[in-house]
């Protein structure tokens, strides 16, 4: 069909018709055309001012020389410089001296909390109170020492890690490795229940006392009071990493324990390790367990 003028609108048709419906040749409103050409003009301006068109190995830089990558790098560099300035005391001062400064906690505890939650809370909990197999850091019981430098050292080298200076602490598997018979393990279990103030068989505990002295006191010391030199916990208090009941104690004696504390010296800076050390001290009640 040839174009004709529509009787209702007065506009020409395109000459197309579908089932009696004729298509009007109506141009888009002028304002839309203005917006279209205006946006194209703005694009051209941006193409000239900013990086835009990629080549094989380069791109157009734009007359302003702006680079979002450089902008981010500058902001990161500024952040690092600010952090270095803010944490200058941790770079130059030993952790023992830092722990004696009463003003540090108010200033640095928020940053220390973030550092702890990013790296430690998955095992020790957001509140530092631990969970089964991972010790409480606020209960006043220690595995090596309560001094700031010893906490710092544990964070640096870890426990049972591949670090050449790692702290080493392993509970032997007396049952699995056939060092004690099943009946002897049962007697030692009752002795441990006795010294920890739990229900026990007194006769079996009496037999277990001699077995404990021969096989366990080298690490846990006489009476099971623990040994800071070896990282062996006290068996006479309320702090139990793997559970304090007879079943848990029996399992430990049979199959042993060898918990791992990561070495943070390759992941965190010396200043960050000092800050974590202080955070553990701040969170404890004068003592805490690693």
BELTAUR-V990337 format. One record per residue. N is the residue number from 1. RES is the residue in three letters. SS is DSSP state (alpha for helix, beta for strand, coil for the rest). BURIAL is # if it has 16 or more other ideal C-beta (glycine too) atoms within 10 Angstrom, else .. D_FIRST is the distance of its C-alpha to the first C-alpha in Angstrom with 1 decimal. Layout:
BEGIN
<<N | RES | SS | BURIAL | D_FIRST> <N | RES | SS | BURIAL | D_FIRST>>
END
This chain:
BEGIN
<<1 | UNK | coil | . | 0.0> <2 | UNK | coil | . | 3.7> <3 | UNK | coil | . | 6.6> <4 | UNK | coil | . | 8.7> <5 | UNK | beta | . | 12.2> <6 | UNK | coil | . | 13.5> <7 | UNK | coil | . | 16.2> <8 | UNK | coil | . | 18.6> <9 | UNK | coil | . | 18.7> <10 | UNK | coil | . | 17.6> <11 | UNK | coil | . | 15.7> <12 | UNK | beta | . | 12.3> <13 | UNK | beta | # | 9.7> <14 | UNK | beta | . | 8.6> <15 | UNK | beta | . | 4.9> <16 | UNK | beta | . | 6.5> <17 | UNK | beta | . | 7.8> <18 | UNK | beta | . | 11.2> <19 | UNK | coil | . | 13.1> <20 | UNK | coil | . | 11.9> <21 | UNK | beta | . | 12.4> <22 | UNK | beta | . | 10.0> <23 | UNK | beta | . | 11.2> <24 | UNK | beta | . | 12.9> <25 | UNK | coil | . | 13.5> <26 | UNK | coil | . | 17.2> <27 | UNK | coil | . | 19.8> <28 | UNK | coil | . | 23.0> <29 | UNK | coil | . | 26.0> <30 | UNK | alpha | . | 28.0> <31 | UNK | alpha | . | 31.1> <32 | UNK | alpha | . | 29.6> <33 | UNK | alpha | . | 28.8> <34 | UNK | alpha | . | 32.4> <35 | UNK | alpha | . | 33.8> <36 | UNK | alpha | . | 31.9> <37 | UNK | alpha | . | 33.2> <38 | UNK | alpha | . | 36.5> <39 | UNK | alpha | . | 37.0> <40 | UNK | alpha | . | 36.2> <41 | UNK | alpha | . | 38.8> <42 | UNK | alpha | . | 41.3> <43 | UNK | alpha | . | 40.8> <44 | UNK | alpha | . | 41.6> <45 | UNK | alpha | . | 44.7> <46 | UNK | alpha | . | 45.8> <47 | UNK | alpha | . | 45.2> <48 | UNK | alpha | . | 47.5> <49 | UNK | alpha | . | 50.2> <50 | UNK | coil | # | 50.4> <51 | UNK | coil | # | 50.4> <52 | UNK | coil | . | 46.9> <53 | UNK | coil | . | 45.8> <54 | UNK | beta | . | 47.7> <55 | UNK | coil | . | 48.9> <56 | UNK | coil | . | 50.6> <57 | UNK | coil | . | 54.0> <58 | UNK | coil | . | 53.5> <59 | UNK | beta | . | 51.1> <60 | UNK | coil | . | 50.5> <61 | UNK | coil | . | 53.3> <62 | UNK | coil | # | 51.9> <63 | UNK | coil | . | 53.8> <64 | UNK | coil | . | 55.5> <65 | UNK | coil | . | 57.0> <66 | UNK | coil | . | 56.4> <67 | UNK | coil | . | 56.8> <68 | UNK | alpha | . | 56.6> <69 | UNK | alpha | . | 58.8> <70 | UNK | alpha | . | 61.5> <71 | UNK | alpha | . | 61.2> <72 | UNK | alpha | . | 61.9> <73 | UNK | alpha | . | 64.7> <74 | UNK | alpha | . | 66.3> <75 | UNK | alpha | . | 66.1> <76 | UNK | alpha | . | 67.7> <77 | UNK | alpha | . | 70.4> <78 | UNK | alpha | . | 71.1> <79 | UNK | alpha | . | 71.3> <80 | UNK | alpha | . | 73.8> <81 | UNK | alpha | . | 75.8> <82 | UNK | alpha | . | 76.0> <83 | UNK | alpha | . | 77.0> <84 | UNK | alpha | . | 79.6> <85 | UNK | alpha | . | 81.1> <86 | UNK | alpha | . | 81.0> <87 | UNK | coil | # | 82.7> <88 | UNK | alpha | . | 85.2> <89 | UNK | alpha | . | 88.1> <90 | UNK | alpha | # | 87.1> <91 | UNK | alpha | . | 87.0> <92 | UNK | alpha | . | 90.5> <93 | UNK | coil | . | 92.5> <94 | UNK | coil | . | 93.9> <95 | UNK | alpha | # | 92.7> <96 | UNK | alpha | . | 96.2> <97 | UNK | alpha | . | 96.3> <98 | UNK | alpha | # | 92.8> <99 | UNK | alpha | # | 93.8> <100 | UNK | coil | . | 96.5> <101 | UNK | coil | . | 94.3> <102 | UNK | coil | . | 93.6> <103 | UNK | coil | . | 90.8> <104 | UNK | alpha | # | 88.4> <105 | UNK | alpha | . | 87.3> <106 | UNK | alpha | . | 85.7> <107 | UNK | alpha | . | 83.8> <108 | UNK | alpha | # | 82.8> <109 | UNK | alpha | # | 82.6> <110 | UNK | alpha | . | 78.8> <111 | UNK | alpha | . | 78.0> <112 | UNK | alpha | # | 80.5> <113 | UNK | alpha | # | 78.9> <114 | UNK | alpha | . | 75.5> <115 | UNK | alpha | # | 77.2> <116 | UNK | alpha | # | 79.0> <117 | UNK | alpha | . | 76.0> <118 | UNK | alpha | . | 73.9> <119 | UNK | alpha | # | 76.6> <120 | UNK | coil | # | 79.3> <121 | UNK | alpha | . | 78.0> <122 | UNK | alpha | . | 76.4> <123 | UNK | alpha | . | 80.0> <124 | UNK | alpha | # | 82.2> <125 | UNK | coil | # | 79.8> <126 | UNK | coil | . | 78.3> <127 | UNK | coil | . | 81.6> <128 | UNK | coil | # | 83.8> <129 | UNK | coil | . | 85.5> <130 | UNK | coil | # | 84.5> <131 | UNK | beta | . | 83.8> <132 | UNK | coil | . | 85.3> <133 | UNK | coil | . | 86.1> <134 | UNK | beta | # | 85.5> <135 | UNK | coil | # | 88.3> <136 | UNK | coil | # | 88.3> <137 | UNK | coil | # | 88.6> <138 | UNK | coil | # | 90.1> <139 | UNK | coil | # | 93.0> <140 | UNK | coil | . | 95.8> <141 | UNK | coil | # | 96.4> <142 | UNK | coil | # | 96.3> <143 | UNK | coil | # | 96.2> <144 | UNK | coil | # | 97.5> <145 | UNK | coil | . | 98.4> <146 | UNK | coil | # | 97.4> <147 | UNK | coil | . | 97.8> <148 | UNK | alpha | # | 94.7> <149 | UNK | alpha | . | 95.3> <150 | UNK | alpha | # | 95.4> <151 | UNK | alpha | # | 92.2> <152 | UNK | alpha | # | 90.6> <153 | UNK | alpha | # | 92.0> <154 | UNK | alpha | # | 90.6> <155 | UNK | alpha | # | 87.2> <156 | UNK | alpha | # | 87.5> <157 | UNK | alpha | # | 88.8> <158 | UNK | coil | # | 87.7> <159 | UNK | beta | # | 89.5> <160 | UNK | coil | # | 89.5> <161 | UNK | coil | # | 86.8> <162 | UNK | coil | . | 86.6> <163 | UNK | coil | # | 87.9> <164 | UNK | coil | . | 91.2> <165 | UNK | coil | . | 93.0> <166 | UNK | coil | # | 91.4> <167 | UNK | beta | # | 93.5> <168 | UNK | coil | . | 94.4> <169 | UNK | coil | # | 95.0> <170 | UNK | coil | . | 94.9> <171 | UNK | beta | # | 96.4> <172 | UNK | coil | # | 97.9> <173 | UNK | coil | # | 96.9> <174 | UNK | coil | # | 100.4> <175 | UNK | coil | # | 99.2> <176 | UNK | coil | . | 96.6> <177 | UNK | coil | . | 98.8> <178 | UNK | coil | . | 101.9> <179 | UNK | coil | . | 103.9> <180 | UNK | coil | # | 105.0> <181 | UNK | coil | . | 105.4> <182 | UNK | alpha | . | 103.4> <183 | UNK | alpha | . | 106.4> <184 | UNK | alpha | # | 107.1> <185 | UNK | alpha | # | 103.6> <186 | UNK | alpha | # | 104.0> <187 | UNK | alpha | # | 107.2> <188 | UNK | alpha | # | 105.7> <189 | UNK | alpha | # | 102.8> <190 | UNK | alpha | # | 105.4> <191 | UNK | alpha | # | 107.1> <192 | UNK | alpha | # | 103.9> <193 | UNK | alpha | # | 103.3> <194 | UNK | alpha | # | 106.9> <195 | UNK | alpha | # | 106.7> <196 | UNK | coil | # | 103.3> <197 | UNK | coil | . | 104.7> <198 | UNK | coil | . | 102.8> <199 | UNK | coil | . | 104.2> <200 | UNK | coil | # | 106.0> <201 | UNK | coil | # | 108.7> <202 | UNK | alpha | . | 111.8> <203 | UNK | alpha | . | 113.5> <204 | UNK | alpha | # | 110.5> <205 | UNK | alpha | # | 110.1> <206 | UNK | alpha | . | 113.7> <207 | UNK | alpha | # | 113.1> <208 | UNK | alpha | # | 109.8> <209 | UNK | alpha | # | 111.6> <210 | UNK | alpha | . | 113.4> <211 | UNK | alpha | # | 110.3> <212 | UNK | alpha | # | 108.4> <213 | UNK | alpha | . | 111.1> <214 | UNK | alpha | . | 111.1> <215 | UNK | alpha | # | 107.4> <216 | UNK | coil | # | 105.5> <217 | UNK | alpha | # | 107.7> <218 | UNK | alpha | . | 107.2> <219 | UNK | alpha | # | 103.8> <220 | UNK | alpha | # | 104.0> <221 | UNK | coil | # | 107.6> <222 | UNK | alpha | . | 110.5> <223 | UNK | alpha | . | 109.4> <224 | UNK | alpha | # | 105.7> <225 | UNK | coil | . | 105.4> <226 | UNK | coil | # | 103.0> <227 | UNK | beta | # | 103.2> <228 | UNK | coil | . | 101.3> <229 | UNK | coil | . | 102.3> <230 | UNK | coil | # | 100.4> <231 | UNK | coil | # | 97.6> <232 | UNK | beta | # | 99.1> <233 | UNK | coil | # | 98.4> <234 | UNK | coil | # | 101.0> <235 | UNK | coil | # | 101.3> <236 | UNK | coil | # | 103.2> <237 | UNK | coil | # | 100.6> <238 | UNK | coil | . | 97.5> <239 | UNK | coil | # | 95.0> <240 | UNK | coil | # | 93.7> <241 | UNK | coil | # | 90.7> <242 | UNK | coil | # | 90.3> <243 | UNK | coil | . | 91.7> <244 | UNK | coil | # | 95.3> <245 | UNK | coil | . | 95.9> <246 | UNK | alpha | # | 97.9> <247 | UNK | alpha | . | 94.8> <248 | UNK | alpha | . | 93.4> <249 | UNK | alpha | # | 96.8> <250 | UNK | alpha | # | 97.4> <251 | UNK | alpha | # | 94.0> <252 | UNK | alpha | # | 94.8> <253 | UNK | alpha | # | 98.2> <254 | UNK | alpha | # | 96.8> <255 | UNK | alpha | . | 93.8> <256 | UNK | coil | # | 94.3> <257 | UNK | beta | . | 91.9> <258 | UNK | coil | . | 90.5> <259 | UNK | coil | # | 88.0> <260 | UNK | coil | . | 86.1> <261 | UNK | beta | # | 85.6> <262 | UNK | coil | # | 83.2> <263 | UNK | coil | # | 84.4> <264 | UNK | coil | # | 82.5> <265 | UNK | coil | # | 84.0> <266 | UNK | coil | . | 81.0> <267 | UNK | coil | . | 78.4> <268 | UNK | coil | # | 79.7> <269 | UNK | coil | . | 81.4> <270 | UNK | alpha | . | 85.2> <271 | UNK | alpha | # | 84.3> <272 | UNK | alpha | # | 82.0> <273 | UNK | alpha | # | 84.7> <274 | UNK | alpha | # | 87.2> <275 | UNK | alpha | # | 84.8> <276 | UNK | alpha | # | 84.4> <277 | UNK | alpha | # | 88.1> <278 | UNK | alpha | # | 88.6> <279 | UNK | alpha | # | 85.9> <280 | UNK | alpha | # | 87.8> <281 | UNK | alpha | # | 91.0> <282 | UNK | alpha | # | 89.4> <283 | UNK | alpha | # | 87.9> <284 | UNK | coil | # | 91.3> <285 | UNK | coil | . | 94.3> <286 | UNK | coil | . | 96.5> <287 | UNK | coil | . | 96.0> <288 | UNK | coil | # | 93.1> <289 | UNK | coil | # | 92.5> <290 | UNK | coil | # | 90.4>>
END
